[in-house]
C-alpha cells in the first residue's frame, strides 16, 4: 500500500512541476525560486529538472505498476467526490472490468450494490473526515454478482494538507466469510444435537493435565456451570467410590493402547444423589506412543437403568405367574378327582355317621383348595374373570391365608373388617 501511495505523491509533485513550467512559458510568473538556496532558477534549468522528474516518474510508475498488478489485493484510489483515479489490474479483473474502463467512473454508481450506495457514500465521507480506518462491505461485479471486501483506508492530502481523496486496500473475504458462516452453522447444529441428546463433552490435554467439561457434563455430575476444577483427579473424585477402580482401569488401558473405549459408571453428586452415566472416549497418542489428548461424550442413563430394572422385575413376576398357573392347573386336576370320589362316597355313607362328618370335612377342604387354585389362576391372568357379586369381607379373609404364605413369615398381616360392608361387583 505504501508503494502505491508513494507513486501517487510523486505524480502529484510532477503535475505541480508541469503547471509551474507552463506558468513560466506563459509569462504568468517571472522565475522559480530554489527552496534550498532561495535563488531564482532559470527556465532552461527548470525544464531540465522537469525532464528528470518525468523520467523518474516513469521509472517509479513502471515499478509501482508492476507491484500493483502483482499484488492480490484491490488497490483503489478515489478523489474527494468518490471517482476512481487509480485501480490495479487485480482489482479491475475481480470486478469484471479493465482498468481503463473504471478510471474516472463513480465508485458507488459503478461498483456498489444499489441497496448499499447511500451507506457507502456516508462511510466514505466519514473516512475523509476521520483520516482512514477499516471498513467492510459488498462490491458489485460487472456480471451482477457480489463479493465481500474488507478495506483498509488512508486519506490523501496535497502539500497544503487539504484532503484530495483516499487510497484503499481491499481484501476479498467472501470465501473466508462463507467458511466462517458454515463453521458457525455446523457448531450450532452440533450444539443443538448434543443438548437435545443430553450428551456432555470432555476434552483432556495430557501434556498440561487440563481437563475441560461442557455445561451438560457438569450438570450430569451435579456441578454448577463453570465450577469443575479441570483435572483428572477432580473427575475421579466425582465418580462413585465403588466404580472408581473400574474407571481408572478403563482410562489406563485407553492411554496405553490409544483405542476407543466405552464406560459405564455411577456419578456421586455433591448432594449425595447417584446418577448412572454411560459414555465413550478416544485417546490420541503422540509419536512416542504417549497420550497427548483425549475426547469423549457422556450421557445420563439413570431413567433407562431404572426402567430396565423394573422390566427385569416384571419379567420375574411374569415367570412366577406362569409357575403359579402351572401349579394351579395340576393341583386343580387332583382336587377334581378328590371331590369326584368324595361325592360318590356321600351316597354310601350317612352324613350323620362319624365317617360322614369326616367326609364332609374332606369335601370342604377340597372346595377351599379349589378356591385357592382359582385365585392363583386369576393372579396369573390364566382364567377368564366373570363379574359377580362378592362378599368383600369373606374374600379378604380367604385371601389372607394365601398372602401370608406369599409374603413371608417376617411380615404380619392385620385384617380389620367392617361388619356392614355391602357386596361388591
C-alpha positions as MATLAB code, in Angstrom:
seq = 'XXXXXXXXXXXXXXXXXXXXXXXXXXXXXXXXXXXXXXXXXXXXXXXXXXXXXXXXXXXXXXXXXXXXXXXXXXXXXXXXXXXXXXXXXXXXXXXXXXXXXXXXXXXXXXXXXXXXXXXXXXXXXXXXXXXXXXXXXXXXXXXXXXXXXXXXXXXXXXXXXXXXXXXXXXXXXXXXXXXXXXXXXXXXXXXXXXXXXXXXXXXXXXXXXXXXXXXXXXXXXXXXXXXXXXXXXXXXXXXXXXXXXXXXXXXXXXXXXXXXXXXXXXXXXXXXXXXXXXXXXXXXXXXXXXXXXXXXXXXXXXXXXXXXXXXXXXXXXXXXXXXXXXXXXXXXXXXXXXXXXXXXXXXXXXXXXXXXXXXXXXXXXXXXXXXXXXXXXXXXXXXXXXXXXXXXXXXXXXXXXXXXXXXXXXXXXXXXXXXXXXXXX';
ca = [
       0.000    0.000    0.000;
       2.936    2.389    0.756;
       4.353    1.845   -2.772;
       1.088    2.936   -4.345;
       0.797    5.980   -2.089;
       4.367    6.996   -2.922;
       3.578    6.793   -6.643;
       0.518    8.973   -6.179;
       2.532   11.548   -4.267;
       5.253   11.548   -6.962;
       2.645   12.012   -9.672;
       1.170   14.925   -7.781;
       4.584   16.635   -7.479;
       5.241   16.088  -11.208;
       1.884   17.574  -12.076;
       2.687   20.605   -9.944;
       6.059   20.978  -11.727;
       4.336   20.835  -15.129;
       1.933   23.582  -14.076;
       4.862   25.700  -12.899;
       6.685   25.339  -16.285;
       3.502   26.244  -18.160;
       3.138   29.370  -15.993;
       6.762   30.371  -16.787;
       6.222   29.938  -20.532;
       3.009   31.951  -20.413;
       4.701   34.774  -18.541;
       2.391   34.384  -15.605;
       5.376   34.143  -13.251;
       8.897   35.562  -13.667;
      11.007   32.866  -12.063;
      11.042   29.798   -9.888;
      12.840   30.037   -6.576;
      15.038   27.130   -5.410;
      13.766   26.296   -1.946;
      17.246   25.159   -0.793;
      19.247   28.286   -1.854;
      16.356   30.757   -2.077;
      17.660   31.925   -5.543;
      15.804   32.180   -8.854;
      16.065   29.202  -11.221;
      16.401   29.785  -14.982;
      13.729   28.442  -17.287;
      16.148   26.033  -19.030;
      17.223   24.628  -15.737;
      13.631   24.267  -14.659;
      12.813   22.458  -17.924;
      15.780   20.143  -17.350;
      14.547   19.414  -13.844;
      11.112   18.735  -15.280;
      12.505   16.180  -17.750;
      14.436   14.457  -14.953;
      11.272   14.407  -12.875;
       9.336   12.910  -15.795;
      11.960   10.199  -16.242;
      11.946    9.463  -12.526;
       8.173    9.403  -12.560;
       8.092    6.910  -15.425;
      10.520    4.617  -13.666;
       8.615    4.821  -10.403;
       5.327    4.448  -12.265;
       6.525    1.297  -14.026;
       7.891   -0.172  -10.798;
       4.775    0.709   -8.858;
       2.641   -0.581  -11.711;
       4.343   -3.961  -11.555;
       3.795   -4.014   -7.821;
       0.146   -3.066   -8.148;
      -0.515   -5.707  -10.774;
       1.269   -8.445   -8.800;
      -0.486   -7.719   -5.521;
      -3.508   -9.997   -4.908;
      -5.393   -7.209   -3.205;
      -7.547   -4.423   -4.566;
      -5.598   -1.149   -4.640;
      -8.006    1.703   -5.219;
      -7.635    5.494   -5.177;
     -10.606    7.852   -5.272;
     -10.868   11.610   -5.349;
     -12.871   13.526   -2.794;
     -16.061   13.027   -4.834;
     -15.704    9.236   -4.974;
     -14.495    8.974   -8.579;
     -11.861    6.330   -9.330;
      -8.401    7.761  -10.007;
      -6.429    4.519   -9.727;
      -7.159    0.804   -9.565;
      -4.772   -2.096  -10.085;
      -5.284   -4.881  -12.586;
      -6.221   -7.454   -9.924;
      -8.967   -5.212   -8.571;
     -10.349   -4.417  -12.022;
     -10.352   -8.070  -13.073;
     -12.031   -9.117   -9.835;
     -14.802   -6.627  -10.561;
     -15.026   -7.790  -14.177;
     -13.701   -4.585  -15.762;
     -10.458   -3.289  -17.230;
      -8.515   -0.528  -15.503;
      -9.244    1.833  -18.422;
     -12.990    1.201  -18.090;
     -13.019    2.164  -14.417;
     -10.760    5.240  -14.307;
     -12.892    8.361  -13.916;
     -16.111    6.487  -13.079;
     -18.064    6.958   -9.868;
     -17.150    4.158   -7.493;
     -20.560    3.966   -5.756;
     -22.539    4.109   -9.013;
     -20.367    1.505  -10.770;
     -19.159   -0.938   -8.147;
     -21.532   -0.793   -5.180;
     -24.923   -2.599   -4.975;
     -27.872   -0.216   -5.093;
     -29.007   -1.098   -1.569;
     -25.621   -0.083   -0.140;
     -24.767    3.038   -2.164;
     -26.079    5.625    0.246;
     -24.424    3.918    3.213;
     -21.099    3.641    1.342;
     -21.236    7.344    0.433;
     -21.751    8.266    4.088;
     -18.993    5.883    5.082;
     -16.583    7.479    2.567;
     -17.419   10.941    3.862;
     -16.567    9.720    7.343;
     -13.269    8.295    6.099;
     -12.279   11.648    4.570;
     -13.125   13.407    7.820;
     -11.753   10.785   10.174;
      -8.464   10.046    8.448;
      -8.930    6.421    7.410;
      -9.779    3.253    9.297;
     -11.098   -0.184    8.385;
     -14.435   -0.904    6.729;
     -16.231   -3.873    5.222;
     -18.984   -4.125    2.610;
     -20.018   -5.930   -0.581;
     -18.978   -4.750   -4.058;
     -20.950   -5.215   -7.258;
     -19.351   -7.220  -10.069;
     -19.964   -6.424  -13.704;
     -21.678   -9.818  -14.014;
     -24.187   -8.840  -11.326;
     -22.640  -10.933   -8.592;
     -21.269   -9.641   -5.315;
     -18.089  -10.128   -3.270;
     -17.433   -9.136    0.311;
     -14.363   -6.893    0.664;
     -12.518   -5.753    3.769;
     -10.951   -2.303    3.243;
      -8.046   -0.505    4.883;
      -8.342    3.182    4.162;
      -5.874    6.083    4.103;
      -6.648    9.712    3.403;
      -4.654   11.514    0.656;
      -3.737   15.184    1.057;
      -1.896   17.787   -1.007;
       1.126   19.804    0.115;
      -1.149   22.220    1.896;
      -2.727   19.445    3.935;
      -6.029   19.599    2.071;
      -7.827   16.304    1.610;
      -7.803   15.224   -2.030;
      -9.241   11.753   -1.710;
      -8.434    8.391   -0.224;
      -6.364    5.336   -1.005;
      -7.957    1.970   -0.165;
      -6.514   -1.526    0.063;
      -9.165   -4.229   -0.190;
      -9.036   -7.977    0.577;
     -11.648  -10.370   -0.780;
     -13.008  -12.209    2.275;
     -16.075  -13.745    0.602;
     -14.836  -17.340    0.811;
     -13.494  -16.777    4.297;
     -16.868  -15.399    5.417;
     -18.729  -18.319    3.850;
     -16.409  -20.789    5.549;
     -16.865  -18.957    8.851;
     -20.649  -18.972    8.459;
     -20.627  -22.679    7.563;
     -18.470  -23.461   10.584;
     -20.736  -21.416   12.832;
     -23.821  -23.197   11.461;
     -22.155  -26.585   11.963;
     -21.254  -25.651   15.535;
     -24.822  -24.540   16.230;
     -26.174  -27.793   14.768;
     -23.738  -29.839   16.821;
     -24.560  -27.885   19.969;
     -28.297  -28.407   19.419;
     -27.806  -32.135   18.786;
     -25.720  -32.522   21.938;
     -28.212  -30.586   24.052;
     -31.198  -32.465   22.611;
     -29.487  -35.788   23.226;
     -28.293  -34.783   26.686;
     -24.685  -35.501   25.737;
     -21.889  -33.981   27.777;
     -18.405  -33.493   26.302;
     -14.982  -33.719   27.915;
     -11.585  -32.815   26.472;
      -8.334  -33.841   28.179;
      -4.914  -32.328   27.445;
      -2.430  -34.859   28.815;
       0.520  -32.518   28.213;
      -0.804  -29.840   30.566;
      -3.087  -32.006   32.708;
      -6.063  -29.753   31.927;
      -9.489  -31.353   31.540;
     -12.431  -29.351   30.180;
     -16.111  -30.207   30.667;
     -19.171  -28.894   28.883;
     -22.042  -27.435   30.900;
     -24.144  -30.528   30.211;
     -21.441  -32.797   31.631;
     -21.132  -30.608   34.726;
     -24.905  -30.865   35.192;
     -24.716  -34.673   34.961;
     -22.348  -34.687   37.943;
     -24.372  -32.040   39.810;
     -21.636  -29.397   39.453;
     -22.660  -25.740   38.815;
     -21.663  -24.373   35.367;
     -18.004  -23.409   35.210;
     -17.183  -24.862   38.655;
     -15.455  -28.076   37.564;
     -11.849  -27.933   38.777;
     -10.467  -29.099   35.426;
      -8.278  -32.034   36.419;
      -8.403  -35.804   36.028;
      -8.280  -36.147   39.799;
     -11.401  -33.969   40.140;
     -13.185  -36.248   37.650;
     -12.236  -39.413   39.566;
     -13.404  -37.756   42.787;
     -16.867  -37.226   41.235;
     -17.195  -40.950   40.405;
     -18.958  -43.244   42.883;
     -16.325  -44.852   45.178;
     -17.398  -48.372   44.179;
     -16.807  -47.581   40.465;
     -13.536  -45.637   40.650;
     -11.258  -48.650   40.205;
     -13.150  -49.701   37.066;
     -12.995  -46.165   35.608;
      -9.270  -45.828   36.319;
      -8.607  -49.230   34.718;
     -10.540  -48.262   31.561;
      -8.685  -44.942   31.226;
      -5.303  -46.575   31.866;
      -5.880  -49.151   29.127;
      -7.040  -46.459   26.688;
      -3.961  -44.339   27.454;
      -1.739  -47.324   26.813;
      -3.302  -48.580   23.585;
      -4.928  -45.461   22.122;
      -8.082  -47.408   21.210;
     -11.644  -46.137   21.571;
     -13.363  -47.166   24.774;
     -16.792  -47.281   26.367;
     -17.513  -46.877   30.029;
     -20.498  -47.066   32.391;
     -20.343  -45.882   35.981;
     -22.226  -44.044   38.671;
     -21.707  -40.372   39.492;
     -21.834  -39.305   43.120;
     -23.254  -35.787   43.231;
     -22.376  -33.230   45.912;
     -25.901  -33.559   47.385;
     -25.377  -37.308   47.823;
     -27.638  -38.449   44.985;
     -26.402  -41.044   42.489;
     -26.787  -40.982   38.713;
     -25.943  -43.677   36.169;
     -23.773  -42.458   33.286;
     -22.611  -44.097   30.075;
     -20.016  -42.707   27.703;
     -17.388  -43.294   25.063;
     -13.971  -41.776   24.514;
     -10.900  -41.708   22.336;
      -7.270  -41.130   23.298;
      -4.757  -39.774   20.793;
      -1.131  -40.853   21.154;
       1.873  -38.779   20.095;
       4.789  -40.058   18.008;
       6.365  -41.557   21.150;
       3.230  -43.546   21.933;
       2.280  -41.391   24.882;
      -1.239  -39.945   25.328;
      -1.478  -36.353   24.149;
      -5.197  -35.669   24.024;
      -8.437  -37.397   24.959;
     -12.002  -36.557   23.988;
     -15.296  -38.176   24.825;
     -19.015  -37.914   25.465;
     -21.231  -38.868   28.383;
     -24.974  -39.453   28.741;
     -27.164  -39.720   31.822;
     -28.944  -43.109   31.622;
     -30.419  -43.153   35.123;
     -34.021  -43.311   33.917;
     -33.187  -46.026   31.396;
     -31.410  -48.022   34.116;
     -34.418  -47.750   36.428;
     -36.770  -48.814   33.634;
     -34.511  -51.756   32.801;
     -34.562  -52.847   36.456;
     -38.326  -52.545   36.581;
     -38.632  -54.531   33.370;
     -36.458  -57.293   34.800;
     -38.613  -57.369   37.915;
     -41.771  -57.563   35.803;
     -40.246  -60.479   33.896;
     -39.579  -62.235   37.203;
     -43.161  -61.658   38.286;
     -44.395  -62.954   34.951;
     -42.305  -66.101   35.425;
     -43.757  -66.513   38.931;
     -47.255  -66.110   37.465;
     -46.622  -68.753   34.833;
     -45.289  -71.098   37.518;
     -48.313  -70.440   39.727;
     -50.608  -71.070   36.779;
     -48.997  -74.422   36.036;
     -49.113  -75.493   39.656;
     -52.730  -74.368   39.972;
     -53.785  -76.337   36.892;
     -52.098  -79.522   38.125;
     -53.413  -79.078   41.655;
     -56.916  -78.359   40.346;
     -56.840  -81.651   38.417;
     -56.020  -83.523   41.648;
     -58.787  -81.699   43.517;
     -61.271  -82.615   40.808;
     -60.501  -86.290   41.377;
     -60.725  -85.908   45.178;
     -64.055  -84.080   45.012;
     -65.412  -86.556   42.489;
     -64.682  -89.594   44.616;
     -65.849  -87.765   47.766;
     -69.209  -87.058   46.133;
     -69.514  -90.756   45.201;
     -68.794  -91.763   48.777;
     -71.516  -89.497   50.188;
     -74.155  -91.770   48.637;
     -72.773  -94.742   50.575;
     -72.096  -93.079   53.916;
     -74.668  -91.424   56.126;
     -73.872  -87.758   56.834;
     -74.773  -88.313   60.483;
     -72.226  -91.054   60.932;
     -68.655  -90.494   62.133;
     -67.233  -91.195   58.673;
     -69.890  -88.949   57.189;
     -68.570  -85.999   59.204;
     -65.006  -86.805   58.154;
     -66.077  -86.994   54.528;
     -67.800  -83.602   54.791;
     -64.569  -82.066   56.138;
     -62.646  -83.588   53.214;
     -65.107  -82.105   50.714;
     -64.994  -78.711   52.467;
     -61.163  -78.659   52.469;
     -61.069  -79.681   48.805;
     -63.507  -76.917   47.903;
     -61.356  -74.343   49.763;
     -58.308  -75.652   47.936;
     -60.214  -75.297   44.647;
     -60.933  -71.714   45.558;
     -57.229  -71.123   46.140;
     -56.388  -72.510   42.705;
     -58.925  -70.142   41.177;
     -57.214  -67.237   42.951;
     -53.833  -68.346   41.650;
     -55.222  -68.591   38.129;
     -56.723  -65.121   38.478;
     -53.372  -63.799   39.757;
     -51.566  -65.212   36.723;
     -54.329  -63.971   34.351;
     -54.836  -67.514   33.095;
     -58.526  -67.621   33.997;
     -61.389  -65.723   32.396;
     -62.917  -63.463   35.023;
     -66.680  -63.146   35.217;
     -68.258  -60.247   37.083;
     -70.306  -61.379   40.102;
     -71.444  -60.047   43.458;
     -68.965  -60.975   46.158;
     -68.720  -60.618   49.877;
     -65.692  -58.380   50.343;
     -65.109  -59.451   53.943;
     -65.206  -63.105   53.023;
     -62.940  -62.542   50.022;
     -60.381  -60.736   52.155;
     -60.490  -63.413   54.803;
     -59.924  -66.152   52.239;
     -57.071  -64.232   50.599;
     -55.333  -63.557   53.909;
     -54.023  -67.081   54.300;
     -52.570  -67.164   50.796;
     -50.974  -63.729   51.197;
     -49.266  -64.783   54.439;
     -47.624  -67.680   52.639;
     -46.571  -65.477   49.698;
     -45.059  -62.512   51.524;
     -43.068  -64.487   54.080;
     -43.029  -65.021   57.802;
     -41.274  -61.741   58.614;
     -44.356  -59.719   57.644;
     -47.537  -59.857   59.713;
     -50.916  -59.139   58.114;
     -53.518  -57.476   60.339;
     -57.084  -57.519   58.970;
     -59.855  -55.299   60.356;
     -63.199  -55.968   58.704;
     -66.307  -53.775   58.861;
     -69.440  -55.640   59.752;
     -71.750  -53.780   57.335;
     -69.824  -53.798   54.085;
     -72.197  -54.279   51.107;
     -71.457  -56.794   48.399;
     -69.264  -55.600   45.546;
     -69.430  -56.422   41.850;
];
